[in-house]
Amino acid sequence: MRTLEHGRTAETAVAALEADVAALAAMTRDSAGEGERASAAWIAGRLREAGASDVRIEPYRGRGTFAGVHVALALTGLVAGRLPKRLGIPLTLAATAVLEADGSGRRPAPGPTREGANVVARIPAAGPRRGTLVVVAHHDATRTGVTWDERLHRPGAARRNRTRSIPPYLAPAALALLGGRTRLGRAGLGLWLASGLHVALGPTVPGANDNASGVAALLALAARWAAAPLDGVEVVLVAPGSEESGMAGMRAFLAGTRLDPHSTLVLSLDTLGCGEPIVLEAEWAVLKARYRPGDLALADEGARLAGLPVPPRWTIGAWTDAVLARHAGLSAISLLSIGPEGRFTNYHLMSDTPERVDHDCVARCLRLAAGIGEAFAISRGR
């Protein structure tokens, strides 16, 4: 395994990560908004400095928040619960299906959009290209709201750590929709409506951990592989927008890029500064989407090459951009980190600031990502 930073000390590498996290966290990176477009320009400049080639900003259309869809679906559920069964039940089932399709990324719900900005760059392979590694780190940040209040999420830490699983984020909403003809269901829909409005009107968080940490690691990998390209593997670096509002940036990148499913690996870097590196076994907003065991084996081999422990495999109750790659039939690994309470620290809160990021964990995730790249290159050379 090559050294982490090709001659730079580990302390210098961590300092560079910290500087990039701080620079991004100082921006208001609202999904598909002016701030996202500004951060895209900054990332493009840093990629050029790192030595990446063919750096470009690609516009797309995305929504500013997922909350508008949730408010509309909660209202639909309340209306459906008052209609006769022959009308209300089909409407309820349709709303539940829309919720799952939107939350999983399979099919986004219609609604107003605005212009966002993806950043895409490339690093050519050393020698003939035998594979493509797509490294993804979203650069937008979400709006906060009561939904993310830590007091609601602290219970269940022991169970989360024991099962290595976080319950599906949208399951309560789906249950409220399906039970909308009952008093309890209507109460759940009312709470969902109120929390959705609170998020829709909330400020954009600094997003130091989620996901300036992932972008900082992507920039470090760009510098590493620009200086010493992977053998036989072209690296495509993607900083998509609107991940927090429904993954529109990643969807646009995949729709506009031809990737061979037999020779492509997508590696997502997201929320890397919680304490312990993990890889996802599955994720579910409502229904579960699993990652391939063979792809996860590359993460284990990457850890061995990097001299790190094998990362635990978790299931999270939310989404990452990597799940769209899985839906598209591509090999994918989603690399994150987890805190001691079995959840993401300062998740979607205004307290997600640079000084609260575990930068040593970000550096370990960077080493693991570099190891995965090496493992993929070795696998393509066989």
C-alpha positions in Angstrom: 0.0 0.0 0.0 1.4 3.4 -0.9 1.8 6.0 1.9 -1.3 8.0 2.6 -0.2 11.3 1.2 2.9 10.6 -0.9 5.5 12.3 1.3 3.2 14.6 3.3 3.0 13.8 7.0 -0.2 12.5 8.5 -0.5 15.8 10.5 -0.3 17.8 7.3 -2.9 15.6 5.7 -5.3 16.2 8.6 -4.6 19.9 8.5 -5.5 20.0 4.8 -8.8 18.2 5.5 -9.6 20.6 8.4 -9.0 23.6 6.1 -11.2 22.3 3.4 -14.0 21.4 5.8 -13.8 24.9 7.4 -13.9 26.6 4.0 -17.0 24.7 2.9 -18.8 25.0 6.3 -18.4 28.8 6.0 -20.6 28.7 2.9 -24.4 28.4 2.9 -24.7 25.4 0.6 -28.4 25.3 0.1 -29.6 22.5 -2.2 -30.0 23.6 -5.8 -29.6 27.2 -4.8 -27.2 30.1 -5.1 -25.0 28.7 -2.2 -24.7 25.3 -3.9 -23.6 27.0 -7.1 -21.0 29.0 -5.2 -19.6 25.9 -3.5 -19.5 24.1 -6.9 -17.2 26.9 -8.2 -15.0 26.6 -5.2 -14.7 22.8 -5.5 -13.9 23.1 -9.2 -11.0 25.4 -8.4 -9.7 23.1 -5.7 -9.9 20.1 -8.1 -7.8 22.0 -10.6 -5.3 22.9 -7.9 -5.1 19.2 -7.0 -4.2 18.3 -10.6 -7.5 16.8 -11.8 -8.3 17.1 -15.5 -11.4 17.9 -17.5 -12.9 19.8 -14.5 -16.3 21.1 -15.3 -19.5 22.4 -13.6 -22.7 20.7 -14.9 -26.1 22.4 -14.2 -29.1 20.3 -13.4 -32.6 20.9 -12.0 -33.4 19.9 -8.4 -35.6 21.0 -5.5 -34.5 23.0 -2.6 -35.8 20.7 0.1 -37.6 17.3 0.4 -40.0 19.0 2.9 -42.4 20.2 0.2 -43.1 16.7 -0.9 -43.6 15.6 2.7 -46.1 18.4 3.4 -48.0 17.6 0.2 -48.2 13.9 1.1 -49.2 14.6 4.7 -52.1 16.8 3.5 -53.1 14.1 1.0 -53.2 11.6 3.8 -55.4 13.9 5.9 -57.8 14.4 3.0 -57.9 10.7 2.1 -58.8 9.8 5.7 -61.9 11.9 5.4 -63.1 10.5 2.0 -65.3 7.4 1.5 -63.2 4.2 1.5 -63.6 3.6 -2.2 -61.8 6.9 -2.8 -59.7 7.3 0.3 -58.0 3.9 0.4 -56.7 4.1 -3.2 -55.5 7.7 -2.6 -53.7 6.6 0.6 -52.0 3.7 -1.2 -50.9 6.0 -4.0 -49.5 8.5 -1.5 -47.6 5.8 0.3 -46.1 4.5 -3.0 -45.0 8.0 -3.9 -43.4 8.4 -0.5 -41.4 5.2 -0.9 -40.4 5.9 -4.5 -39.3 9.4 -3.7 -37.5 8.5 -0.4 -35.6 5.6 -2.0 -34.7 7.6 -5.0 -36.4 5.2 -7.4 -38.7 7.8 -8.8 -38.7 11.4 -7.4 -42.1 13.1 -6.8 -43.0 15.9 -9.2 -42.7 19.5 -7.9 -41.0 22.8 -8.4 -37.2 22.8 -9.1 -34.4 25.3 -9.5 -30.9 25.2 -10.9 -28.2 23.3 -9.1 -24.6 22.5 -9.9 -22.6 19.3 -10.0 -18.8 19.3 -10.2 -17.2 16.5 -12.3 -13.5 15.9 -13.0 -11.3 13.0 -14.2 -7.9 11.5 -13.5 -6.7 9.2 -16.3 -5.5 5.7 -15.5 -1.9 4.7 -15.4 -1.6 2.5 -18.5 -4.5 1.1 -20.5 -7.9 1.6 -18.8 -9.5 -1.6 -17.4 -12.0 0.0 -15.0 -13.6 3.2 -13.8 -13.8 4.3 -10.2 -16.4 7.0 -9.6 -15.8 8.8 -6.3 -18.9 10.7 -5.1 -19.3 13.3 -2.3 -22.3 15.6 -2.3 -21.6 19.2 -1.5 -25.0 20.6 -0.5 -26.3 20.9 3.1 -29.8 20.4 4.4 -32.2 22.7 6.2 -32.6 22.0 9.8 -35.8 21.5 11.8 -37.4 19.9 14.8 -37.3 16.5 12.9 -33.6 16.4 13.8 -33.8 17.4 17.5 -31.3 15.1 19.2 -33.7 14.4 22.1 -35.9 12.5 19.6 -33.0 10.3 18.4 -31.0 9.5 21.6 -33.2 6.6 22.7 -32.3 3.2 21.3 -28.5 3.6 21.3 -27.8 0.2 22.7 -30.1 -1.5 20.2 -28.6 0.5 17.2 -25.1 -0.5 18.2 -26.1 -4.1 18.8 -27.9 -4.5 15.5 -25.8 -2.0 13.6 -29.0 -0.7 12.1 -30.8 2.7 12.2 -34.6 2.4 11.7 -36.0 3.7 8.4 -36.5 7.4 8.6 -39.8 7.5 6.7 -41.4 4.4 8.4 -43.5 6.6 10.8 -44.8 8.7 7.9 -45.7 5.6 6.0 -47.6 4.1 9.0 -49.4 7.4 9.5 -50.5 7.5 5.9 -51.7 3.9 6.1 -53.5 4.5 9.4 -54.9 7.9 8.3 -58.5 6.8 8.9 -57.8 6.4 12.6 -57.4 9.0 15.3 -53.8 7.9 15.9 -53.0 8.0 12.2 -54.4 11.5 11.8 -52.3 12.7 14.8 -49.2 11.2 13.1 -50.1 13.0 9.9 -50.5 16.3 11.7 -47.1 15.9 13.4 -45.5 15.0 10.0 -47.1 18.0 8.4 -45.9 20.3 11.2 -42.4 19.0 11.1 -42.3 19.2 7.3 -43.2 22.9 7.5 -40.6 23.5 10.1 -37.9 22.0 7.9 -39.2 23.9 4.8 -38.8 27.2 6.7 -35.6 26.3 8.5 -32.1 27.7 7.8 -29.4 25.7 6.0 -27.0 24.0 8.4 -23.2 24.5 8.2 -22.8 20.9 7.1 -19.2 20.4 8.3 -19.6 16.7 8.9 -22.5 16.2 6.4 -20.9 16.6 4.0 -17.9 19.0 3.9 -16.0 16.0 5.3 -16.7 13.9 2.3 -15.8 16.6 -0.1 -12.5 17.3 1.7 -11.7 13.6 1.4 -12.6 13.6 -2.3 -10.2 16.6 -2.8 -7.4 14.7 -1.0 -8.0 11.6 -3.1 -7.8 13.8 -6.3 -4.4 15.1 -5.2 -3.2 11.6 -4.4 -4.3 10.0 -7.6 -3.3 12.9 -9.8 0.2 12.5 -8.5 0.2 8.7 -8.7 -2.7 7.4 -10.9 -4.2 4.1 -10.2 -3.0 1.3 -12.4 -5.5 0.6 -15.2 -8.3 2.6 -13.4 -9.7 6.0 -14.5 -11.0 8.0 -11.6 -14.1 10.1 -12.1 -14.6 12.6 -9.3 -18.2 13.8 -8.7 -19.5 16.4 -6.2 -23.2 16.3 -6.8 -25.8 18.7 -5.4 -29.2 18.2 -4.0 -28.4 14.9 -2.2 -30.2 16.3 0.9 -33.3 17.1 -1.1 -33.7 13.9 -3.1 -30.4 13.1 -4.9 -31.2 15.1 -8.0 -27.6 15.9 -8.7 -26.5 12.3 -8.7 -29.5 11.3 -10.8 -28.5 13.9 -13.4 -24.9 12.7 -13.4 -25.9 9.1 -13.9 -28.4 10.0 -16.6 -25.8 11.9 -18.6 -22.8 9.6 -18.2 -22.2 6.2 -19.9 -20.7 3.8 -17.3 -20.0 0.1 -18.0 -21.7 -1.9 -15.2 -19.1 -4.6 -15.6 -16.1 -2.4 -15.0 -17.3 0.5 -12.8 -17.3 0.9 -9.1 -19.1 3.9 -7.4 -17.6 4.9 -4.1 -19.7 7.4 -2.0 -18.1 9.4 0.8 -20.6 10.9 3.2 -20.5 12.2 6.8 -17.0 10.9 7.6 -16.3 12.6 10.9 -18.5 10.8 13.5 -15.9 8.5 15.1 -15.8 5.1 13.4 -15.6 4.4 9.7 -18.4 2.1 8.4 -19.7 0.8 5.1 -23.4 0.3 4.4 -24.8 -3.2 4.0 -28.2 -1.6 3.2 -30.2 1.6 3.4 -33.9 2.2 3.7 -36.1 5.2 3.8 -39.1 2.8 3.7 -38.1 -0.4 2.0 -34.6 -1.9 2.1 -32.0 -1.6 -0.7 -29.0 -3.8 -0.2 -25.4 -3.5 -1.4 -23.7 -6.5 -3.1 -21.5 -8.7 -0.8 -18.9 -8.8 -3.6 -18.6 -5.0 -3.6 -18.4 -4.9 0.2 -15.6 -7.4 0.1 -13.6 -4.7 -1.7 -14.0 -2.5 1.3 -12.7 -5.2 3.5 -9.7 -5.7 1.2 -9.2 -1.9 1.0 -9.0 -1.8 4.8 -6.4 -4.5 4.8 -4.3 -2.7 2.3 -4.6 0.5 4.3 -3.6 -1.2 7.5 -7.0 -0.5 9.1 -9.6 -2.7 10.8 -12.4 -4.1 8.6 -15.1 -1.5 8.7 -18.4 -2.6 10.4 -21.4 -3.0 8.1 -24.4 -1.0 8.9 -27.9 -0.4 7.7 -29.1 3.2 7.9 -32.6 4.6 7.8 -31.9 7.3 5.2 -30.4 7.6 1.7 -26.9 8.2 0.2 -26.1 8.9 -3.5 -24.6 5.4 -3.8 -28.1 3.9 -3.7 -28.9 5.4 -7.1 -25.8 3.6 -8.5 -27.2 0.4 -7.1 -30.6 1.1 -8.7 -28.8 1.6 -12.0 -27.1 -1.8 -11.8 -23.6 -0.5 -10.9 -21.3 -1.8 -8.2 -21.3 0.6 -5.3 -19.9 1.1 -1.8 -21.2 3.7 0.6 -18.6 4.8 3.1 -19.7 6.8 6.1 -18.9 7.0 9.9 -21.0 6.4 13.0 -20.9 7.9 16.5 -20.8 6.1 19.8 -24.6 6.3 20.2 -25.1 4.5 16.9 -26.1 7.6 15.0 -24.6 10.5 13.1 -23.3 13.3 15.3 -24.8 16.8 15.1 -26.9 15.3 12.2 -28.8 18.1 10.3 -28.3 20.5 13.1 -26.8 24.0 13.3 -24.2 22.5 15.6 -22.7 20.6 12.6 -19.6 22.9 12.7 -15.9 22.2 11.9 -14.8 22.0 15.6 -17.3 19.2 16.2 -16.0 17.0 13.4 -13.7 14.1 14.3 -11.0 14.9 11.8 -8.9 11.9 12.8 -12.0 9.8 11.7 -12.1 11.7 8.4 -8.4 10.8 7.9 -9.1 7.1 8.6 -12.0 7.2 6.1 -9.6 8.8 3.6 -7.1 6.0 4.1 -9.9 3.4 3.7 -11.2 5.1 0.5 -7.6 5.1 -0.9 -7.3 1.4 0.0 -10.6 0.6 -1.7 -9.3 2.3 -4.8 -6.1 0.2 -4.7 -8.2 -3.0 -4.1 -10.4 -2.2 -7.1 -7.4 -1.5 -9.3 -5.9 -4.9 -8.3 -9.2 -6.7 -9.0 -9.3 -5.1 -12.5 -5.8 -6.3 -13.2 -6.6 -10.0 -12.6 
